[in-house]
Amino acid sequence: QVQLVESGGGLVQPGGSLRLSCAASGSIFSSYTMSWYRQAPGKQRELVALITSGGGTNYADSVKGRFTISRDNAKNTAYLQMNSLKPEDTAVYYCKAEKFVSRFWGQGTQVTVSS
């Protein structure tokens, strides 16, 4: 079992930055692929970024060059640095931990980009 708690969301103006954190507990964090998803009102949940246990990363085209995913295995925490935020980035952001057939989700954190 893995328990995930996201934090760092909030209200930010267009062009601003936020850093989301996903704190994990309950299992061997370093062996999991960590992902960030988001879900805007009326839309399906979509993958934003992922980082493998080996440090490989992948990003949605819509956030490439603006968002950076990272992990600190010593702190059992994954991060999503979001720069140059746009109104269309507004969504609830969820953290996911995945290994083989096991998947665990956090409760989500709201990000609102508005002037």
N, CA, C and O of each residue as an XYZ file, in Angstrom:
460
protein
N       0.828     -1.198      0.000
C       0.000      0.000      0.000
C       0.862      1.247      0.000
O       1.919      1.298      0.628
N       0.386      2.246     -0.716
C       1.050      3.556     -0.755
C       0.002      4.620     -0.485
O      -1.067      4.623     -1.097
N       0.310      5.512      0.423
C      -0.562      6.662      0.678
C       0.111      7.899      0.084
O       1.303      8.138      0.281
N      -0.689      8.679     -0.649
C      -0.167      9.863     -1.333
C      -0.927     11.109     -0.890
O      -2.155     11.100     -0.805
N      -0.188     12.178     -0.607
C      -0.793     13.445     -0.214
C      -0.185     14.554     -1.055
O       1.014     14.824     -0.978
N      -1.033     15.199     -1.867
C      -0.576     16.318     -2.692
C      -0.710     17.628     -1.920
O      -1.552     17.768     -1.034
N       0.136     18.570     -2.279
C       0.055     19.919     -1.731
C       0.684     20.886     -2.725
O       1.349     20.477     -3.677
N       0.462     22.182     -2.486
C       1.093     23.203     -3.299
C       0.191     23.879     -4.305
O       0.616     24.810     -4.989
N      -1.048     23.430     -4.409
C      -1.967     24.072     -5.341
C      -2.399     25.433     -4.833
O      -2.101     25.824     -3.704
N      -3.117     26.150     -5.701
C      -3.612     27.462     -5.316
C      -4.005     28.287     -6.509
O      -4.143     27.784     -7.624
N      -4.183     29.573     -6.255
C      -4.558     30.531     -7.293
C      -3.312     31.289     -7.736
O      -2.568     31.806     -6.902
N      -3.085     31.356     -9.035
C      -1.916     32.053     -9.565
C      -2.322     32.800    -10.833
O      -3.230     32.375    -11.549
N      -1.657     33.892    -11.100
C      -1.946     34.671    -12.302
C      -1.299     34.014    -13.527
O      -0.311     33.292    -13.394
N      -1.844     34.258    -14.696
C      -1.206     33.740    -15.920
C       0.250     34.189    -15.992
O       0.583     35.337    -15.700
N       1.104     33.250    -16.389
C       2.526     33.518    -16.431
C       3.258     33.187    -15.144
O       4.488     33.193    -15.106
N       2.514     32.902    -14.098
C       3.113     32.602    -12.812
C       3.572     31.155    -12.693
O       3.500     30.378    -13.645
N       4.048     30.814    -11.494
C       4.596     29.483    -11.234
C       4.020     28.898     -9.948
O       3.634     29.618     -9.027
N       3.978     27.583     -9.920
C       3.629     26.833     -8.712
C       4.461     25.561     -8.685
O       4.860     25.051     -9.732
N       4.720     25.055     -7.495
C       5.347     23.753     -7.370
C       4.450     22.849     -6.538
O       4.162     23.133     -5.375
N       4.019     21.768     -7.147
C       3.212     20.770     -6.454
C       4.118     19.708     -5.844
O       5.155     19.355     -6.405
N       3.709     19.212     -4.695
C       4.435     18.137     -4.030
C       3.497     16.949     -3.811
O       2.294     17.114     -3.604
N       4.067     15.774     -3.861
C       3.315     14.543     -3.601
C       4.133     13.722     -2.617
O       5.137     13.113     -2.985
N       3.698     13.711     -1.370
C       4.400     12.974     -0.317
C       3.830     11.566     -0.223
O       2.617     11.378     -0.127
N       4.719     10.583     -0.254
C       4.310      9.176     -0.235
C       4.746      8.494      1.051
O       5.772      8.836      1.639
N       3.954      7.530      1.472
C       4.312      6.733      2.641
C       3.738      5.340      2.477
O       2.787      5.135      1.723
N       4.306      4.404      3.172
C       3.724      3.078      3.232
C       4.414      2.012      2.421
O       4.117      0.831      2.606
N       5.316      2.366      1.534
C       5.986      1.341      0.742
C       7.319      1.875      0.250
O       7.757      2.948      0.665
N       7.955      1.136     -0.624
C       9.259      1.544     -1.127
C       9.047      2.528     -2.271
O       8.831      2.128     -3.415
N       9.110      3.810     -1.951
C       8.796      4.873     -2.898
C       9.654      4.787     -4.144
O       9.159      4.968     -5.256
N      10.924      4.514     -3.968
C      11.860      4.598     -5.086
C      11.561      3.599     -6.201
O      12.021      3.783     -7.327
N      10.808      2.558     -5.913
C      10.537      1.537     -6.922
C       9.309      1.838     -7.774
O       9.007      1.094     -8.707
N       8.601      2.918     -7.462
C       7.369      3.252     -8.169
C       7.605      4.287     -9.262
O       8.437      5.184     -9.122
N       6.857      4.146    -10.350
C       6.732      5.231    -11.314
C       5.733      6.228    -10.759
O       4.629      5.859    -10.357
N       6.125      7.487    -10.738
C       5.270      8.546    -10.210
C       4.760      9.401    -11.363
O       5.504      9.745    -12.281
N       3.477      9.736    -11.293
C       2.866     10.509    -12.363
C       2.034     11.637    -11.780
O       1.558     11.570    -10.646
N       1.874     12.667    -12.586
C       0.908     13.728    -12.303
C      -0.146     13.715    -13.406
O       0.174     13.691    -14.594
N      -1.395     13.730    -12.990
C      -2.534     13.851    -13.886
C      -3.297     15.118    -13.518
O      -3.098     15.692    -12.448
N      -4.158     15.534    -14.410
C      -5.051     16.646    -14.087
C      -6.419     16.419    -14.714
O      -6.562     15.740    -15.730
N      -7.411     17.011    -14.073
C      -8.778     16.914    -14.577
C      -9.451     18.260    -14.440
O      -9.649     18.770    -13.337
N      -9.799     18.826    -15.583
C     -10.538     20.093    -15.615
C     -12.026     19.792    -15.604
O     -12.430     18.689    -15.970
N     -12.849     20.745    -15.193
C     -14.297     20.526    -15.163
C     -14.841     20.109    -16.526
O     -14.577     20.757    -17.539
N     -15.599     19.022    -16.534
C     -16.205     18.551    -17.766
C     -15.273     17.826    -18.703
O     -15.667     17.477    -19.816
N     -14.039     17.590    -18.278
C     -13.066     16.908    -19.133
C     -12.559     15.643    -18.459
O     -12.693     15.463    -17.249
N     -11.974     14.771    -19.274
C     -11.395     13.544    -18.738
C     -10.059     13.832    -18.059
O      -9.373     14.804    -18.375
N      -9.719     12.973    -17.134
C      -8.412     13.069    -16.489
C      -7.335     12.752    -17.525
O      -7.451     11.794    -18.290
N      -6.280     13.580    -17.533
C      -5.221     13.395    -18.513
C      -3.856     13.362    -17.842
O      -3.630     13.994    -16.811
N      -2.953     12.606    -18.460
C      -1.589     12.530    -17.974
C      -0.852     13.824    -18.281
O      -0.879     14.314    -19.410
N      -0.199     14.369    -17.270
C       0.603     15.582    -17.433
C       2.085     15.236    -17.568
O       2.763     15.709    -18.480
N       2.579     14.404    -16.648
C       4.002     14.055    -16.650
C       4.208     12.807    -15.814
O       3.433     12.516    -14.903
N       5.273     12.068    -16.140
C       5.623     10.921    -15.314
C       7.134     10.820    -15.183
O       7.886     11.323    -16.018
N       7.559     10.152    -14.108
C       8.972      9.899    -13.892
C       9.107      8.466    -13.398
O       8.443      8.061    -12.443
N       9.967      7.711    -14.053
C      10.141      6.304    -13.698
C      11.055      6.158    -12.491
O      11.645      7.129    -12.016
N      11.161      4.936    -12.009
C      12.055      4.678    -10.877
C      13.505      4.970    -11.262
O      14.329      5.282    -10.402
N      13.810      4.869    -12.548
C      15.162      5.150    -13.011
C      15.412      6.594    -13.364
O      16.525      6.958    -13.745
N      14.372      7.440    -13.242
C      14.537      8.859    -13.504
C      14.140      9.316    -14.893
O      14.238     10.504    -15.202
N      13.691      8.393    -15.742
C      13.221      8.791    -17.050
C      11.923      9.567    -16.954
O      11.090      9.280    -16.095
N      11.743     10.552    -17.830
C      10.562     11.410    -17.759
C       9.823     11.454    -19.091
O      10.392     11.188    -20.150
N       8.551     11.793    -19.008
C       7.720     11.981    -20.186
C       6.682     13.047    -19.862
O       6.198     13.139    -18.734
N       6.346     13.861    -20.882
C       5.435     14.974    -20.671
C       4.357     15.020    -21.743
O       4.573     14.608    -22.883
N       3.201     15.527    -21.359
C       2.180     15.841    -22.347
C       2.687     16.993    -23.216
O       3.407     17.870    -22.738
N       2.311     16.982    -24.479
C       2.777     18.029    -25.394
C       2.394     19.424    -24.895
O       3.128     20.390    -25.105
N       1.250     19.520    -24.241
C       0.735     20.825    -23.817
C       1.564     21.463    -22.698
O       1.434     22.659    -22.438
N       2.408     20.679    -22.043
C       3.191     21.237    -20.925
C       4.692     21.164    -21.151
O       5.463     21.643    -20.319
N       5.122     20.574    -22.264
C       6.554     20.467    -22.541
C       7.195     21.844    -22.567
O       6.683     22.778    -23.184
N       8.322     21.946    -21.886
C       9.050     23.207    -21.838
C       8.584     24.141    -20.734
O       9.237     25.143    -20.442
N       7.443     23.807    -20.116
C       6.917     24.667    -19.043
C       6.897     23.947    -17.686
O       7.121     24.567    -16.646
N       6.631     22.653    -17.705
C       6.533     21.867    -16.476
C       7.735     20.933    -16.363
O       8.274     20.460    -17.363
N       8.140     20.681    -15.114
C       9.226     19.738    -14.852
C       8.841     18.820    -13.705
O       8.484     19.282    -12.621
N       8.915     17.517    -13.948
C       8.648     16.537    -12.893
C       9.978     16.073    -12.319
O      10.963     15.920    -13.042
N       9.992     15.852    -11.013
C      11.206     15.358    -10.360
C      10.810     14.529     -9.156
O       9.644     14.491     -8.764
N      11.794     13.866     -8.575
C      11.522     13.069     -7.385
C      12.739     13.119     -6.465
O      13.881     13.234     -6.911
N      12.456     13.029     -5.175
C      13.500     12.952     -4.167
C      13.223     11.690     -3.364
O      12.377     11.694     -2.469
N      13.925     10.621     -3.676
C      13.650      9.342     -3.033
C      13.982      9.358     -1.545
O      13.390      8.608     -0.769
N      14.913     10.198     -1.147
C      15.261     10.294      0.267
C      14.118     10.901      1.077
O      13.964     10.620      2.265
N      13.320     11.739      0.413
C      12.185     12.380      1.086
C      10.851     11.730      0.727
O       9.800     12.178      1.186
N      10.888     10.681     -0.088
C       9.656     10.012     -0.527
C       8.666     11.009     -1.133
O       7.470     10.959     -0.848
N       9.171     11.902     -1.959
C       8.340     12.965     -2.498
C       8.603     13.153     -3.990
O       9.744     13.122     -4.450
N       7.522     13.348     -4.726
C       7.589     13.730     -6.133
C       7.110     15.171     -6.262
O       6.292     15.648     -5.476
N       7.641     15.851     -7.276
C       7.325     17.265     -7.460
C       6.895     17.527     -8.901
O       7.248     16.799     -9.828
N       6.118     18.597     -9.047
C       5.800     19.096    -10.381
C       5.993     20.605    -10.352
O       5.184     21.334     -9.778
N       7.062     21.063    -10.972
C       7.321     22.499    -11.090
C       6.600     22.997    -12.324
O       6.840     22.514    -13.431
N       5.722     23.959    -12.136
C       4.905     24.481    -13.227
C       5.221     25.959    -13.439
O       4.983     26.786    -12.559
N       5.750     26.277    -14.594
C       6.095     27.655    -14.947
C       5.243     28.119    -16.121
O       4.624     27.313    -16.814
N       5.223     29.418    -16.330
C       4.481     30.010    -17.450
C       3.054     29.466    -17.509
O       2.580     29.040    -18.562
N       2.394     29.488    -16.379
C       1.061     28.895    -16.296
C       0.060     29.664    -17.142
O       0.131     30.884    -17.291
N      -0.877     28.895    -17.691
C      -1.919     29.449    -18.549
C      -3.281     29.133    -17.951
O      -3.404     28.192    -17.166
N      -4.312     29.904    -18.309
C      -5.656     29.598    -17.793
C      -6.090     28.167    -18.096
O      -6.813     27.560    -17.307
N      -5.660     27.629    -19.219
C      -6.040     26.255    -19.573
C      -5.340     25.198    -18.719
O      -5.650     24.012    -18.836
N      -4.415     25.603    -17.876
C      -3.809     24.674    -16.920
C      -4.673     24.504    -15.675
O      -4.368     23.671    -14.821
N      -5.738     25.277    -15.563
C      -6.630     25.173    -14.417
C      -7.257     23.789    -14.348
O      -7.866     23.328    -15.313
N      -7.106     23.125    -13.203
C      -7.605     21.753    -13.041
C      -7.314     21.295    -11.617
O      -6.610     21.962    -10.859
N      -7.866     20.153    -11.281
C      -7.425     19.439    -10.085
C      -6.274     18.532    -10.518
O      -6.402     17.766    -11.473
N      -5.168     18.625     -9.818
C      -3.975     17.838    -10.144
C      -3.856     16.679     -9.161
O      -3.937     16.848     -7.944
N      -3.659     15.495     -9.738
C      -3.573     14.273     -8.952
C      -2.208     13.616     -9.128
O      -1.620     13.644    -10.209
N      -1.732     13.037     -8.064
C      -0.497     12.273     -8.080
C      -0.847     10.788     -8.110
O      -1.800     10.355     -7.461
N      -0.075     10.014     -8.863
C      -0.287      8.569     -8.924
C       1.032      7.847     -8.763
O       2.057      8.261     -9.305
N       0.992      6.753     -8.004
C       2.134      5.853     -7.870
C       1.766      4.530     -8.519
O       0.673      4.010     -8.294
N       2.668      3.981     -9.322
C       2.351      2.776    -10.077
C       3.547      1.838    -10.126
O       4.682      2.255    -10.358
N       3.259      0.550     -9.898
C       4.278     -0.488    -10.049
C       3.567     -1.778    -10.399
O       2.710     -2.245     -9.647
N       3.914     -2.352    -11.526
C       3.250     -3.538    -12.051
C       1.757     -3.257    -12.139
O       1.364     -2.327    -12.844
N       0.909     -4.017    -11.456
C      -0.542     -3.827    -11.544
C      -1.079     -2.962    -10.407
O      -2.283     -2.716    -10.340
N      -0.216     -2.503     -9.525
C      -0.654     -1.687     -8.395
C      -0.664     -0.216     -8.762
O       0.301      0.306     -9.320
N      -1.770      0.447     -8.443
C      -1.900      1.879     -8.701
C      -2.523      2.543     -7.493
O      -3.508      2.054     -6.941
N      -1.941      3.664     -7.085
C      -2.451      4.418     -5.948
C      -2.551      5.887     -6.334
O      -1.689      6.424     -7.028
N      -3.630      6.528     -5.867
C      -3.896      7.924     -6.212
C      -3.958      8.778     -4.955
O      -4.357      8.310     -3.889
N      -3.561     10.026     -5.095
C      -3.769     11.006     -4.050
C      -5.158     11.616     -4.176
O      -5.934     11.252     -5.059
N      -5.456     12.544     -3.283
C      -6.803     13.131     -3.238
C      -6.949     14.326     -4.167
O      -8.062     14.790     -4.417
N      -5.835     14.823     -4.675
C      -5.868     15.947     -5.611
C      -5.663     17.293     -4.944
O      -5.955     17.478     -3.762
N      -5.151     18.229     -5.735
C      -4.978     19.603     -5.279
C      -5.398     20.546     -6.412
O      -5.049     20.331     -7.573
N      -6.143     21.580     -6.062
C      -6.697     22.481     -7.074
C      -5.657     23.505     -7.507
O      -4.993     24.125     -6.678
N      -5.529     23.668     -8.808
C      -4.708     24.729     -9.391
C      -5.613     25.598    -10.242
O      -6.275     25.110    -11.158
N      -5.641     26.886     -9.937
C      -6.459     27.834    -10.688
C      -5.561     28.937    -11.227
O      -4.860     29.611    -10.473
N      -5.594     29.110    -12.539
C      -4.785     30.153    -13.194
C      -5.751     31.205    -13.722
O      -6.499     30.963    -14.669
N      -5.720     32.359    -13.102
C      -6.682     33.405    -13.448
C      -6.150     34.759    -13.008
O      -5.440     34.878    -12.009
N      -6.515     35.778    -13.783
C      -6.151     37.139    -13.400
C      -7.277     37.798    -12.611
O      -7.151     38.952    -12.201
